[in-house]
Amino acid sequence: MAMTRTQATTEGQEAAALLERTRAAVLPRLRRTVESLPGSIRSVAMYHFGWEHPDGTPAAGRVGKAIRPALVLAAAGALGGDPQRAVRAAAAVELAHNFTLIHDDVLGEDPTRHHRPTVWTVFGTPDAIVVGDAMLALALRLLAEDPDPVASAASARLAACVIDLCAGRQADCAFEERGPLDVTLDECLTMAEAKTGALLGCACAIGALYAGAGEAQVEAMDSFGREAGLAFQLIDDLIGIWGDPELTGKPVGADLAAHKKSLPVVAALTSGTPAAAELAELYEGPMDGPAVRRAAEAVDRAGGRDWAQTQAADRMSRAVHHLARAVPDPAAGGDLLALAEFVTRRAR
């Protein structure tokens, strides 16, 4: 059933309020943990989170939307648990997420994030890699030092998730070395679920663990997050082609300029249409401004844009089904649904 503009606005407001509450609950723990890093590693990490300028002077701070820690707390609450019990775990998930961001910026040679120069462009690639590694270690240390009896299971889940993330990112990089017509849509979907869906699923599953949920509920929560994460990635890939630079902080068509084989692009390339052949030819050569515009038009004409939008809606429908298995009372799962809708409506 289609959502009205009023319903979408209401859910967006609910999600924004939930994210604000999450930042208020998790940010103090997150900052204390980052500040425990030694010397220059701490300085680089503080810059990444927006708490310091490159010279070490205080900055206003920008730590992202906090979607993943919000999922941890919302999942715990949806299953009758106390979200405060899961704050340490939520901070650990956010640290693991930022580990991936720093490394992704290095691998993708991205110059900006949140409208600021990325860590590797300011401090160099070696410092960026080291600080990313330190953030992952901090995440695991937070859970290792958590006296809660479920912390060990949460730590094991997060570690397994990071392996999925690495496998997904490795596949993503490998795609760039293959020809425009050599990557299948199934391969691309599998990569996206590992690269993006795994961490959202892990966040929801960890929240369920801290609520004392049984194995079936934990797995249903993981499935909910994975499907919502794939919907998120589909929308993110659309933004990578048609997003507003004022909102994304990146040039228009950045993914096309980088010859990235994102989901809409691969859907277009495998469509068997004349536009697919045109797009493949463009992907074989340099991608300047006019070529980026032609490539975006080719993706659209080949059906890549419509396919990605339809798939995002389908994945959200699957996510709702899994959530209903974990949380039969729709009212109890309201925060999780609001978050999922929030992240998949950013480009609409």
C-alpha positions as semicolon CSV with decimal commas, in nm:
position;residue;x (nm);y (nm);z (nm)
1;M;0,000;0,000;0,000
2;A;0,138;0,339;-0,096
3;M;0,235;0,574;0,182
4;T;0,083;0,921;0,183
5;R;0,298;1,232;0,206
6;T;0,163;1,294;0,559
7;Q;0,250;0,939;0,670
8;A;0,599;0,967;0,522
9;T;0,654;1,300;0,695
10;T;0,534;1,160;1,028
11;E;0,758;0,853;1,002
12;G;1,050;1,073;0,902
13;Q;0,995;1,289;1,208
14;E;0,971;0,981;1,430
15;A;1,294;0,843;1,288
16;A;1,472;1,178;1,326
17;A;1,365;1,197;1,691
18;L;1,481;0,839;1,748
19;L;1,818;0,911;1,590
20;E;1,857;1,219;1,809
21;R;1,781;1,014;2,122
22;T;2,030;0,752;2,006
23;R;2,305;1,010;1,962
24;A;2,234;1,149;2,308
25;A;2,257;0,800;2,461
26;V;2,551;0,659;2,263
27;L;2,770;0,961;2,185
28;P;2,919;0,999;2,536
29;R;3,026;0,632;2,539
30;L;3,156;0,657;2,183
31;R;3,361;0,969;2,250
32;R;3,510;0,834;2,575
33;T;3,614;0,521;2,389
34;V;3,776;0,711;2,103
35;E;3,954;0,941;2,346
36;S;4,117;0,633;2,503
37;L;4,330;0,589;2,190
38;P;4,695;0,690;2,220
39;G;4,851;1,008;2,082
40;S;4,830;1,074;1,712
41;I;4,593;0,783;1,651
42;R;4,344;0,958;1,879
43;S;4,390;1,286;1,690
44;V;4,316;1,126;1,354
45;A;4,011;0,946;1,494
46;M;3,883;1,266;1,655
47;Y;3,914;1,439;1,317
48;H;3,722;1,160;1,144
49;F;3,428;1,201;1,383
50;G;3,436;1,577;1,337
51;W;3,533;1,652;1,697
52;E;3,865;1,814;1,604
53;H;4,016;2,005;1,314
54;P;4,333;1,865;1,152
55;D;4,544;2,083;1,383
56;G;4,378;1,934;1,692
57;T;4,162;2,234;1,781
58;P;3,801;2,156;1,882
59;A;3,538;2,128;1,607
60;A;3,160;2,116;1,620
61;G;3,149;1,743;1,555
62;R;2,958;1,538;1,301
63;V;2,924;1,167;1,376
64;G;2,678;1,068;1,106
65;K;2,313;0,978;1,141
66;A;2,372;0,698;1,397
67;I;2,140;0,462;1,207
68;R;2,320;0,144;1,311
69;P;2,334;0,215;1,685
70;A;1,970;0,327;1,661
71;L;1,884;-0,015;1,519
72;V;2,059;-0,183;1,813
73;L;1,858;0,017;2,068
74;A;1,531;-0,006;1,874
75;A;1,563;-0,384;1,835
76;A;1,626;-0,424;2,207
77;G;1,322;-0,212;2,288
78;A;1,099;-0,387;2,034
79;L;1,158;-0,720;2,207
80;G;1,084;-0,589;2,554
81;G;1,440;-0,519;2,663
82;D;1,593;-0,210;2,818
83;P;1,774;-0,016;2,542
84;Q;2,013;0,131;2,801
85;R;2,150;-0,219;2,854
86;A;2,266;-0,219;2,490
87;V;2,433;0,125;2,477
88;R;2,786;-0,017;2,494
89;A;2,704;-0,262;2,216
90;A;2,550;0,019;2,008
91;A;2,874;0,216;2,039
92;A;3,069;-0,093;1,933
93;V;2,857;-0,129;1,620
94;E;2,910;0,238;1,534
95;L;3,286;0,198;1,575
96;A;3,284;-0,105;1,344
97;H;3,085;0,097;1,091
98;N;3,338;0,381;1,099
99;F;3,622;0,131;1,055
100;T;3,457;0,039;0,723
101;L;3,405;0,404;0,625
102;I;3,769;0,497;0,669
103;H;3,891;0,193;0,478
104;D;3,627;0,239;0,205
105;D;3,745;0,598;0,154
106;V;4,099;0,472;0,105
107;L;3,998;0,193;-0,133
108;G;3,767;0,419;-0,331
109;E;4,004;0,718;-0,315
110;D;3,709;0,930;-0,204
111;P;3,818;1,288;-0,132
112;T;3,526;1,395;0,089
113;R;3,282;1,260;0,346
114;H;3,018;1,469;0,524
115;H;3,142;1,769;0,325
116;R;3,493;1,742;0,480
117;P;3,819;1,605;0,340
118;T;3,850;1,234;0,419
119;V;4,106;1,107;0,667
120;W;4,344;0,964;0,408
121;T;4,355;1,293;0,214
122;V;4,447;1,487;0,529
123;F;4,673;1,246;0,719
124;G;4,781;1,001;0,449
125;T;4,686;0,644;0,366
126;P;4,900;0,472;0,634
127;D;4,742;0,671;0,917
128;A;4,394;0,613;0,776
129;I;4,442;0,236;0,764
130;V;4,591;0,224;1,112
131;V;4,313;0,435;1,263
132;G;4,048;0,224;1,092
133;D;4,207;-0,087;1,240
134;A;4,215;0,076;1,583
135;M;3,842;0,152;1,563
136;L;3,764;-0,212;1,494
137;A;3,981;-0,313;1,790
138;L;3,796;-0,061;2,009
139;A;3,463;-0,210;1,903
140;L;3,568;-0,560;2,002
141;R;3,724;-0,433;2,326
142;L;3,399;-0,263;2,424
143;L;3,216;-0,593;2,398
144;A;3,498;-0,794;2,558
145;E;3,485;-0,565;2,864
146;D;3,105;-0,571;2,885
147;P;2,999;-0,772;3,192
148;D;2,660;-0,849;3,038
149;P;2,621;-1,228;2,987
150;V;2,522;-1,184;2,619
151;A;2,832;-0,978;2,534
152;S;3,028;-1,283;2,420
153;A;2,757;-1,383;2,170
154;A;2,736;-1,021;2,054
155;S;3,112;-1,008;2,003
156;A;3,106;-1,329;1,799
157;R;2,827;-1,187;1,581
158;L;3,013;-0,863;1,523
159;A;3,334;-1,048;1,432
160;A;3,147;-1,271;1,184
161;C;2,979;-0,963;1,041
162;V;3,314;-0,790;0,983
163;I;3,430;-1,093;0,785
164;D;3,117;-1,060;0,571
165;L;3,190;-0,689;0,526
166;C;3,546;-0,763;0,415
167;A;3,425;-1,029;0,170
168;G;3,171;-0,788;0,027
169;R;3,425;-0,508;-0,011
170;Q;3,678;-0,744;-0,170
171;A;3,416;-0,854;-0,423
172;D;3,326;-0,491;-0,490
173;C;3,690;-0,410;-0,565
174;A;3,729;-0,721;-0,782
175;F;3,429;-0,614;-0,992
176;E;3,616;-0,301;-1,095
177;E;3,884;-0,514;-1,261
178;R;3,630;-0,705;-1,470
179;G;3,474;-0,596;-1,797
180;P;3,144;-0,407;-1,801
181;L;2,951;-0,718;-1,910
182;D;3,136;-0,968;-1,690
183;V;2,953;-0,906;-1,358
184;T;2,615;-1,072;-1,308
185;L;2,326;-0,921;-1,118
186;D;2,323;-1,214;-0,872
187;E;2,691;-1,155;-0,795
188;C;2,621;-0,787;-0,740
189;L;2,327;-0,856;-0,506
190;T;2,534;-1,102;-0,303
191;M;2,813;-0,846;-0,274
192;A;2,573;-0,572;-0,163
193;E;2,413;-0,789;0,104
194;A;2,756;-0,867;0,249
195;K;2,891;-0,513;0,220
196;T;2,586;-0,328;0,355
197;G;2,314;-0,566;0,472
198;A;2,540;-0,763;0,703
199;L;2,606;-0,476;0,945
200;L;2,243;-0,362;0,962
201;G;2,141;-0,722;1,026
202;C;2,410;-0,757;1,290
203;A;2,293;-0,438;1,464
204;C;1,937;-0,570;1,487
205;A;2,050;-0,914;1,601
206;I;2,274;-0,769;1,872
207;G;1,985;-0,557;1,998
208;A;1,774;-0,873;2,014
209;L;2,047;-1,051;2,213
210;Y;2,050;-0,771;2,471
211;A;1,672;-0,806;2,503
212;G;1,716;-1,173;2,596
213;A;1,554;-1,297;2,273
214;G;1,567;-1,657;2,162
215;E;1,757;-1,784;1,859
216;A;1,459;-1,769;1,621
217;Q;1,388;-1,404;1,707
218;V;1,756;-1,311;1,680
219;E;1,778;-1,466;1,333
220;A;1,454;-1,299;1,220
221;M;1,593;-0,965;1,337
222;D;1,914;-1,032;1,146
223;S;1,711;-1,109;0,832
224;F;1,508;-0,790;0,880
225;G;1,824;-0,581;0,897
226;R;1,986;-0,754;0,599
227;E;1,686;-0,695;0,373
228;A;1,650;-0,335;0,492
229;G;2,024;-0,296;0,435
230;L;1,995;-0,416;0,077
231;A;1,711;-0,168;0,021
232;F;1,939;0,098;0,172
233;Q;2,220;0,003;-0,069
234;L;1,990;0,016;-0,369
235;I;1,880;0,368;-0,278
236;D;2,240;0,465;-0,198
237;D;2,346;0,346;-0,542
238;L;2,074;0,561;-0,699
239;I;2,204;0,858;-0,500
240;G;2,556;0,777;-0,625
241;I;2,431;0,846;-0,977
242;W;2,156;1,106;-0,938
243;G;2,208;1,246;-0,588
244;D;2,229;1,618;-0,513
245;P;2,594;1,713;-0,446
246;E;2,471;1,964;-0,185
247;L;2,332;1,671;0,015
248;T;2,581;1,396;-0,069
249;G;2,900;1,601;-0,046
250;K;3,022;1,427;-0,363
251;P;3,020;1,535;-0,730
252;V;2,713;1,440;-0,933
253;G;2,755;1,097;-1,091
254;A;3,053;1,015;-0,871
255;D;2,994;0,639;-0,897
256;L;2,979;0,657;-1,276
257;A;3,295;0,867;-1,295
258;A;3,469;0,593;-1,094
259;H;3,334;0,322;-1,331
260;K;3,164;0,167;-1,029
261;K;2,953;-0,141;-1,102
262;S;2,672;-0,050;-0,865
263;L;2,338;-0,230;-0,865
264;P;2,152;0,005;-1,106
265;V;2,451;0,000;-1,342
266;V;2,476;-0,381;-1,348
267;A;2,098;-0,409;-1,393
268;A;2,130;-0,176;-1,691
269;L;2,437;-0,352;-1,835
270;T;2,263;-0,693;-1,822
271;S;1,933;-0,568;-1,970
272;G;2,016;-0,664;-2,328
273;T;1,897;-0,325;-2,454
274;P;2,068;-0,086;-2,697
275;A;2,124;0,146;-2,401
276;A;2,313;-0,138;-2,228
277;A;2,556;-0,159;-2,519
278;E;2,602;0,217;-2,511
279;L;2,670;0,208;-2,136
280;A;2,922;-0,075;-2,176
281;E;3,109;0,126;-2,438
282;L;3,117;0,431;-2,211
283;Y;3,248;0,217;-1,924
284;E;3,542;0,107;-2,140
285;G;3,675;0,462;-2,171
286;P;3,753;0,770;-1,960
287;M;3,452;0,923;-1,786
288;D;3,456;1,302;-1,808
289;G;3,157;1,526;-1,737
290;P;2,972;1,473;-2,069
291;A;3,039;1,098;-2,055
292;V;2,900;1,082;-1,700
293;R;2,581;1,252;-1,817
294;R;2,546;1,012;-2,111
295;A;2,609;0,714;-1,883
296;A;2,341;0,827;-1,636
297;E;2,095;0,864;-1,923
298;A;2,189;0,518;-2,052
299;V;2,135;0,357;-1,710
300;D;1,791;0,519;-1,699
301;R;1,694;0,414;-2,054
302;A;1,817;0,059;-1,992
303;G;1,585;0,029;-1,693
304;G;1,849;0,035;-1,419
305;R;1,685;0,318;-1,228
306;D;1,337;0,165;-1,232
307;W;1,474;-0,178;-1,144
308;A;1,662;-0,046;-0,841
309;Q;1,357;0,144;-0,714
310;T;1,135;-0,163;-0,755
311;Q;1,392;-0,387;-0,588
312;A;1,425;-0,147;-0,295
313;A;1,049;-0,165;-0,237
314;D;1,054;-0,545;-0,265
315;R;1,340;-0,577;-0,016
316;M;1,157;-0,352;0,227
317;S;0,851;-0,577;0,195
318;R;1,068;-0,878;0,281
319;A;1,216;-0,688;0,573
320;V;0,868;-0,618;0,711
321;H;0,784;-0,988;0,683
322;H;1,091;-1,087;0,887
323;L;1,016;-0,819;1,145
324;A;0,664;-0,956;1,188
325;R;0,816;-1,298;1,266
326;A;1,036;-1,147;1,537
327;V;0,788;-0,892;1,674
328;P;0,425;-0,999;1,616
329;D;0,291;-0,674;1,768
330;P;0,320;-0,408;1,495
331;A;0,323;-0,126;1,750
332;A;0,630;-0,273;1,923
333;G;0,825;-0,273;1,598
334;G;0,730;0,083;1,507
335;D;1,072;0,234;1,573
336;L;1,245;-0,026;1,358
337;L;1,003;0,031;1,072
338;A;1,043;0,408;1,099
339;L;1,421;0,372;1,076
340;A;1,401;0,137;0,779
341;E;1,164;0,369;0,594
342;F;1,383;0,667;0,679
343;V;1,698;0,524;0,524
344;T;1,523;0,398;0,210
345;R;1,339;0,722;0,133
346;R;1,641;0,952;0,128
347;A;1,641;0,984;-0,252
348;R;1,266;1,024;-0,298
